[in-house]
Amino acid sequence: MAFEPREPQKELKYQDLRIYSDQELKNYTEEELKNFKIKHKTPMCDELEKGPWPSFVADTKREALHRKKLSGDRLMVNSDVAEDLLGQLERSFKDGETHWKHGGIVGVFGYGGGVIGRYSDSPEEYPSIAHFHTLRVNQPASKFYSSDYLRSICDLWEYRGSGLMNLHGSTGDIIFLGTTTEQLEPIFYELGHVLQQDLGGSGSNLRTPSCCIGRARCEWSCYDTQAMCYELTHYYQDELHRPAFPYKFKFKFDGCPNCCVASIARADMSFIGTWRDNIRIDQDAVKAYVEGDIAPNAGAHAGKDWGKFDIQKEVIDLCPTRCMWMEDGKLMIDDKECTRCMHCINVMPRALRPGADTGVSILFGAKAPILEGAQMSLLTIPFMKVEHPYDNVKAIVDKCWDWWMEEGKNRERLGELIQRYGVPKFLEIMELPPMPQMVREPRSNPYIFWKEEDVPGGFTRSIDDYRKRHKR
């Protein structure tokens, strides 16, 4: 069963939703900013404004001045919040330790995730950030925004929060940084009922699924990453908002093996677009690359003079399986040896394209180095066709979660559970046969051990039967 919205989606118009006028949003001059001094001395923070890179300290000072010049009834959170934030950060730099504490659980009614409680351990010194809760807001698929939506959500956070946000951290969510407990429910109401937006995942639950730009703009996408991300996000809303897992679980959707959202390194369940037929070759375009008529890498290195393009050195010799060669002026590929690394396609995009029989590879168990160290995900299903409503994918997810929730220890990621029980047990749970694609290198990880019921005649069979078939 696919997800269907219960109510029609409205087009947001900023002029109908805006809280601040243009004059209020641009209420200071660059000269005023230059002369502005926050109420705390922050020499170490000030160092972060130097150099050629954008500075969050400079941005925070801009926000501090902006809030100072707004009248009190135009803010629901103290106007000093940005200044106190920099003051406490300076103290943290000086002391070499954080001055945030987790002082209990806060949230919104009906949800167990999406709000991260944060409190200052020095509320007398920094009263405006005594409460400084973070909200994760579910980003749209591929992070496509309209300007009306962005302006509306910024107005909401200016009014009911600190005005400071992150777009985007590795979680993928929009991160609202800093508000008080009293403002959580009003913010949640405005997000859901006015802006048609939901909170993201936090805690021991499904985290907000994330995908690459997919078929919206990328010609290499082997499946519709946005459609799949949207469907699974809504289908698993309970798991996203009501923590019941041993620890966090992440879906990430890559449209092709270039892995632009790094699912293979960051997701408990990675979906990587692939193909099972042959790479499509335009031999005329190959010839144009060789003769220098088309710039390699789509002209990405045009500013560097590396000499004439050499297909042997820059493509063929860099193929990890050596499955390519030139023959009579044509590029030949032994596709059964191809590992879909995408290098040749990236270098010669007008000559080479992924095959037409496309789907996904499904991998499990990637994570960051929290307990057992970082690990990449394990290739488990080399190829699967995926079409809306993705019932075949949902069946796999349910099998995996049933086992993990039953056997996983507290704060144990799926990859650590697979390590603890072993790959054979995981494949047994998933009802999948072991395959050569799961082996990283021949003879280096012989993890498959036969069971007696899988061996014809069992382990107690006579050697005589073998010798009848294999005479000396």
ZADO-9322 format. One line per 3 residues: number of its first residue (from 1); their letters; for each residue x, y, z of C-alpha. Coordinates in nm, 2 decimals. Layout:
# residues N
NUM> a> X,Y,Z  ...
//
This chain:
# residues 472
1> maf> 0.00,0.00,0.00  0.14,0.34,-0.10  0.13,0.66,0.10
4> epr> -0.15,0.91,0.00  -0.18,1.26,0.16  -0.49,1.29,0.37
7> epq> -0.55,1.65,0.26  -0.46,1.85,-0.06  -0.13,2.03,-0.05
10> kel> -0.14,2.41,-0.08  0.10,2.63,-0.26  0.27,2.85,0.00
13> kyq> 0.27,3.23,-0.07  0.52,3.43,0.14  0.31,3.74,0.11
16> dlr> 0.03,3.56,0.29  0.25,3.41,0.56  0.52,3.66,0.63
19> iys> 0.57,3.79,0.98  0.82,4.07,0.91  0.82,4.36,0.68
22> dqe> 1.11,4.44,0.44  1.21,4.73,0.67  1.22,4.50,0.97
25> lkn> 1.43,4.24,0.79  1.68,4.50,0.67  1.69,4.71,0.98
28> yte> 2.07,4.79,1.01  2.34,4.93,0.79  2.69,4.79,0.72
31> eel> 2.83,5.09,0.91  2.62,5.00,1.21  2.74,4.64,1.18
34> knf> 3.10,4.75,1.16  3.07,4.95,1.49  2.85,4.69,1.67
37> kik> 2.99,4.53,1.98  2.82,4.24,2.15  2.78,4.25,2.53
40> hkt> 3.05,3.97,2.59  3.42,3.99,2.51  3.49,3.71,2.26
43> pmc> 3.85,3.74,2.14  3.88,3.37,2.05  3.55,3.37,1.86
46> del> 3.66,3.69,1.68  3.96,3.50,1.53  3.71,3.28,1.34
49> ekg> 3.60,3.59,1.14  3.95,3.62,0.99  4.05,3.46,0.66
52> pwp> 3.88,3.41,0.33  3.60,3.17,0.44  3.25,3.25,0.55
55> sfv> 3.22,3.27,0.93  2.94,3.16,1.15  3.06,3.41,1.41
58> adt> 3.01,3.70,1.17  2.67,3.56,1.08  2.57,3.53,1.45
61> kre> 2.68,3.89,1.51  2.46,4.01,1.22  2.17,3.82,1.38
64> alh> 2.25,3.98,1.72  2.24,4.33,1.57  1.92,4.25,1.37
67> rkk> 1.74,4.13,1.69  1.86,4.43,1.89  1.69,4.66,1.65
70> lsg> 1.36,4.47,1.65  1.10,4.58,1.90  1.03,4.35,2.19
73> drl> 0.68,4.25,2.07  0.83,4.12,1.74  1.03,3.84,1.91
76> mvn> 0.91,3.55,2.13  1.26,3.46,2.24  1.49,3.71,2.41
79> sdv> 1.67,3.94,2.18  2.01,3.87,2.35  2.01,3.50,2.25
82> aed> 2.27,3.53,1.97  2.50,3.74,2.20  2.47,3.49,2.49
85> llg> 2.54,3.21,2.25  2.88,3.36,2.14  2.96,3.44,2.51
88> qle> 2.91,3.08,2.61  3.10,2.96,2.31  3.40,3.18,2.41
91> rsf> 3.39,3.03,2.76  3.39,2.68,2.61  3.69,2.76,2.40
94> kdg> 3.87,2.91,2.71  3.78,2.61,2.94  3.83,2.34,2.68
97> eth> 3.49,2.18,2.75  3.13,2.23,2.65  2.89,2.42,2.87
100> wkh> 2.58,2.26,2.73  2.40,2.00,2.94  2.12,1.76,2.86
103> ggi> 1.87,1.84,3.13  1.59,1.60,3.06  1.35,1.52,2.78
106> vgv> 1.15,1.78,2.59  0.94,1.73,2.28  0.61,1.79,2.12
109> fgy> 0.29,1.60,2.19  0.26,1.27,2.02  0.62,1.26,1.89
112> ggg> 0.92,1.10,2.06  1.18,1.25,1.82  1.25,1.57,1.63
115> vig> 1.34,1.79,1.93  1.68,1.78,2.10  1.68,1.92,2.45
118> rys> 1.97,2.16,2.53  2.03,2.37,2.83  2.32,2.60,2.94
121> dsp> 2.50,2.50,3.26  2.55,2.87,3.33  2.20,3.02,3.30
124> eey> 2.28,3.30,3.54  2.56,3.43,3.32  2.38,3.35,2.99
127> psi> 2.01,3.38,3.07  1.89,3.40,2.71  2.02,3.05,2.63
130> ahf> 1.91,2.89,2.96  1.69,2.68,2.72  1.84,2.64,2.37
133> htl> 1.65,2.35,2.22  1.71,2.23,1.87  1.44,2.11,1.62
136> rvn> 1.51,1.89,1.32  1.28,1.97,1.03  1.23,1.72,0.76
139> qpa> 1.39,1.85,0.44  1.21,1.80,0.11  1.35,1.53,-0.12
142> skf> 1.68,1.64,-0.28  1.65,1.96,-0.09  1.44,2.14,-0.35
145> yss> 1.29,2.46,-0.20  1.08,2.74,-0.32  1.19,3.09,-0.22
148> dyl> 0.85,3.14,-0.06  0.89,2.84,0.16  1.24,2.94,0.27
151> rsi> 1.14,3.29,0.35  0.83,3.17,0.54  1.03,2.92,0.75
154> cdl> 1.30,3.18,0.82  1.03,3.43,0.94  0.89,3.16,1.17
157> wey> 1.22,3.08,1.33  1.31,3.45,1.37  0.99,3.50,1.56
160> rgs> 0.98,3.19,1.78  1.35,3.09,1.79  1.70,3.23,1.78
163> glm> 1.69,3.30,1.41  2.00,3.07,1.37  1.98,2.75,1.16
166> nlh> 2.19,2.50,0.98  2.12,2.41,0.61  2.24,2.13,0.59
169> gst> 2.43,1.91,0.83  2.51,1.54,0.77  2.16,1.46,0.92
172> gdi> 2.01,1.62,0.61  1.74,1.79,0.82  1.70,2.17,0.84
175> ifl> 1.83,2.24,1.19  1.66,2.51,1.40  1.91,2.61,1.66
178> gtt> 1.78,2.74,1.99  1.44,2.81,2.13  1.26,2.78,2.47
181> teq> 1.04,2.50,2.59  0.73,2.72,2.58  0.78,2.78,2.20
184> lep> 0.81,2.41,2.10  0.44,2.34,2.06  0.36,2.67,1.87
187> ify> 0.65,2.61,1.63  0.53,2.25,1.57  0.17,2.37,1.51
190> elg> 0.29,2.64,1.26  0.52,2.39,1.08  0.24,2.12,1.04
193> hvl> -0.07,2.33,0.99  0.06,2.63,0.80  0.39,2.53,0.63
196> qqd> 0.29,2.17,0.57  0.62,2.05,0.70  0.71,1.78,0.95
199> lgg> 0.98,1.73,1.21  1.27,1.51,1.12  1.41,1.21,1.31
202> sgs> 1.62,1.21,1.63  1.69,0.95,1.89  1.67,0.57,1.85
205> nlr> 1.44,0.57,1.55  1.44,0.60,1.17  1.63,0.92,1.09
208> tps> 1.51,1.14,0.81  1.57,0.96,0.48  1.79,1.15,0.23
211> cci> 1.85,1.12,-0.14  2.05,1.27,-0.42  1.90,1.49,-0.69
214> gra> 1.81,1.19,-0.89  1.61,1.21,-1.22  1.52,1.57,-1.15
217> rce> 1.85,1.68,-1.30  2.09,1.39,-1.33  2.10,1.18,-1.65
220> wsc> 2.28,0.90,-1.47  2.02,0.83,-1.21  1.92,0.46,-1.24
223> ydt> 1.59,0.50,-1.05  1.37,0.78,-0.91  1.55,0.86,-0.58
226> qam> 1.31,1.13,-0.49  1.00,0.92,-0.54  1.15,0.64,-0.33
229> cye> 1.27,0.87,-0.06  0.92,1.04,-0.04  0.73,0.71,-0.02
232> lth> 0.95,0.55,0.25  0.96,0.87,0.45  0.58,0.88,0.47
235> yyq> 0.52,0.51,0.49  0.74,0.47,0.80  0.62,0.78,0.99
238> del> 0.57,0.58,1.31  0.93,0.46,1.31  1.04,0.82,1.23
241> hrp> 0.86,0.98,1.52  0.82,0.72,1.79  1.16,0.58,1.89
244> afp> 1.14,0.20,1.94  1.47,0.09,1.79  1.79,-0.02,1.96
247> ykf> 1.96,0.29,1.80  1.93,0.51,1.50  1.86,0.37,1.15
250> kfk> 1.93,0.56,0.82  1.80,0.52,0.47  2.00,0.70,0.20
253> fdg> 1.93,0.69,-0.17  2.20,0.72,-0.44  2.08,0.73,-0.80
256> cpn> 2.40,0.59,-0.94  2.74,0.44,-0.81  2.89,0.79,-0.79
259> ccv> 2.72,0.78,-0.44  2.66,1.16,-0.41  2.49,1.12,-0.07
262> asi> 2.76,0.87,0.05  2.51,0.61,0.14  2.77,0.34,0.13
265> ara> 2.95,0.50,0.42  2.67,0.65,0.62  2.35,0.45,0.59
268> dms> 2.23,0.14,0.77  2.04,0.06,0.45  2.20,0.20,0.14
271> fig> 2.02,0.21,-0.20  2.27,0.26,-0.49  2.14,0.29,-0.85
274> twr> 2.30,0.04,-1.09  2.24,-0.15,-1.41  2.28,-0.51,-1.52
277> dni> 2.32,-0.49,-1.89  2.61,-0.33,-2.09  2.74,0.02,-2.07
280> rid> 2.61,0.22,-2.37  2.89,0.34,-2.59  2.89,0.61,-2.86
283> qda> 3.20,0.52,-3.06  3.19,0.85,-3.25  3.21,1.04,-2.92
286> vka> 3.49,0.82,-2.80  3.68,0.92,-3.11  3.61,1.29,-3.05
289> yve> 3.75,1.26,-2.70  4.06,1.08,-2.83  4.12,1.35,-3.09
292> gdi> 4.06,1.63,-2.85  3.73,1.76,-2.99  3.55,1.71,-2.66
295> apn> 3.70,1.80,-2.33  3.72,1.52,-2.07  3.54,1.53,-1.74
298> aga> 3.29,1.77,-1.90  3.55,2.04,-1.89  3.57,2.04,-1.51
301> hag> 3.95,2.07,-1.52  3.97,2.33,-1.80  4.18,2.57,-1.58
304> kdw> 4.47,2.32,-1.57  4.69,2.24,-1.86  4.75,1.86,-1.83
307> gkf> 4.82,1.82,-2.20  4.63,1.62,-2.46  4.37,1.37,-2.33
310> diq> 4.52,1.02,-2.32  4.24,0.75,-2.30  4.49,0.48,-2.21
313> kev> 4.63,0.66,-1.91  4.32,0.84,-1.80  4.06,0.58,-1.85
316> idl> 4.17,0.23,-1.94  4.47,0.20,-1.70  4.26,0.34,-1.42
319> cpt> 3.98,0.08,-1.46  3.99,-0.13,-1.14  3.92,-0.46,-1.31
322> rcm> 4.10,-0.38,-1.64  3.79,-0.47,-1.83  3.85,-0.20,-2.11
325> wme> 4.07,-0.18,-2.41  4.10,-0.01,-2.75  4.06,-0.22,-3.06
328> dgk> 4.07,-0.08,-3.41  4.00,0.27,-3.28  3.70,0.15,-3.08
331> lmi> 3.66,0.13,-2.70  3.58,-0.23,-2.60  3.43,-0.33,-2.26
334> ddk> 3.41,-0.67,-2.10  3.09,-0.58,-1.91  3.07,-0.90,-1.71
337> ect> 3.40,-0.78,-1.53  3.27,-0.42,-1.48  3.22,-0.32,-1.12
340> rcm> 3.02,-0.01,-1.20  3.28,0.23,-1.05  3.16,0.50,-1.29
343> hci> 3.52,0.64,-1.35  3.50,0.59,-1.73  3.15,0.74,-1.75
346> nvm> 3.26,1.04,-1.54  3.56,1.11,-1.76  3.38,1.06,-2.09
349> pra> 3.01,1.14,-2.02  2.92,1.21,-2.38  3.06,0.87,-2.49
352> lrp> 2.95,0.64,-2.22  2.62,0.60,-2.03  2.49,0.35,-1.78
355> gad> 2.30,0.05,-1.92  1.92,0.07,-1.98  1.82,-0.22,-1.75
358> tgv> 1.84,-0.03,-1.43  1.76,-0.09,-1.06  1.93,-0.07,-0.72
361> sil> 2.19,-0.25,-0.52  2.09,-0.28,-0.16  2.36,-0.27,0.11
364> fga> 2.34,-0.29,0.49  2.53,-0.18,0.79  2.74,0.14,0.74
367> kap> 2.81,0.36,1.04  3.04,0.62,1.19  3.31,0.52,1.45
370> ile> 3.11,0.52,1.77  3.16,0.17,1.92  3.34,-0.07,1.68
373> gaq> 3.49,0.18,1.44  3.36,0.31,1.11  3.25,0.06,0.85
376> msl> 3.11,0.06,0.50  2.79,-0.11,0.42  2.77,-0.48,0.31
379> lti> 2.65,-0.55,-0.04  2.36,-0.79,0.02  2.13,-0.77,-0.28
382> pfm> 2.34,-0.69,-0.60  2.04,-0.60,-0.81  1.66,-0.54,-0.76
385> kve> 1.40,-0.36,-0.98  1.22,-0.08,-0.79  0.89,0.07,-0.88
388> hpy> 0.63,0.26,-0.68  0.49,0.16,-0.43  0.82,-0.03,-0.35
391> dnv> 0.65,-0.33,-0.18  0.95,-0.55,-0.25  1.17,-0.30,-0.07
394> kai> 0.93,-0.27,0.22  0.93,-0.65,0.27  1.31,-0.65,0.31
397> vdk> 1.30,-0.35,0.55  1.05,-0.53,0.77  1.26,-0.85,0.79
400> cwd> 1.57,-0.65,0.88  1.39,-0.45,1.15  1.22,-0.75,1.31
403> wwm> 1.56,-0.91,1.37  1.74,-0.60,1.47  1.47,-0.49,1.72
406> eeg> 1.46,-0.85,1.87  1.84,-0.91,1.89  2.00,-0.56,1.90
409> knr> 2.16,-0.43,2.22  2.09,-0.08,2.34  2.27,0.17,2.11
412> erl> 2.39,-0.11,1.88  2.37,-0.01,1.51  2.26,-0.27,1.25
415> gel> 2.62,-0.31,1.12  2.74,-0.39,1.47  2.47,-0.65,1.51
418> iqr> 2.58,-0.81,1.18  2.94,-0.81,1.30  2.84,-0.98,1.63
421> ygv> 2.62,-1.25,1.48  2.81,-1.29,1.15  2.71,-1.25,0.79
424> pkf> 2.57,-1.60,0.75  2.31,-1.54,1.03  2.21,-1.21,0.87
427> lei> 2.16,-1.38,0.53  1.96,-1.65,0.70  1.73,-1.39,0.86
430> mel> 1.69,-1.21,0.52  1.63,-1.54,0.35  1.90,-1.47,0.09
433> ppm> 2.17,-1.70,-0.05  2.54,-1.62,-0.02  2.67,-1.48,-0.35
436> pqm> 3.02,-1.40,-0.49  2.94,-1.03,-0.50  2.94,-1.03,-0.12
439> vre> 3.30,-1.14,-0.10  3.54,-0.85,-0.08  3.85,-1.04,-0.20
442> prs> 3.88,-1.41,-0.29  3.98,-1.62,0.01  4.02,-1.32,0.24
445> npy> 3.69,-1.34,0.42  3.56,-1.70,0.41  3.26,-1.64,0.63
448> ifw> 3.03,-1.91,0.49  3.02,-2.23,0.70  2.80,-2.51,0.57
451> kee> 2.53,-2.66,0.79  2.48,-3.03,0.79  2.14,-3.02,0.64
454> dvp> 2.28,-2.82,0.34  2.54,-3.09,0.26  2.42,-3.39,0.06
457> ggf> 2.45,-3.69,0.28  2.54,-3.49,0.59  2.87,-3.47,0.76
460> trs> 2.88,-3.84,0.84  2.87,-3.97,0.48  3.12,-4.24,0.38
463> idd> 3.44,-4.16,0.19  3.37,-4.46,-0.04  3.09,-4.28,-0.23
466> yrk> 3.33,-4.00,-0.30  3.60,-4.24,-0.43  3.36,-4.41,-0.66
469> rhk> 3.31,-4.08,-0.84  3.68,-3.97,-0.82  3.90,-4.26,-0.88
472> r> 4.27,-4.23,-0.83
//
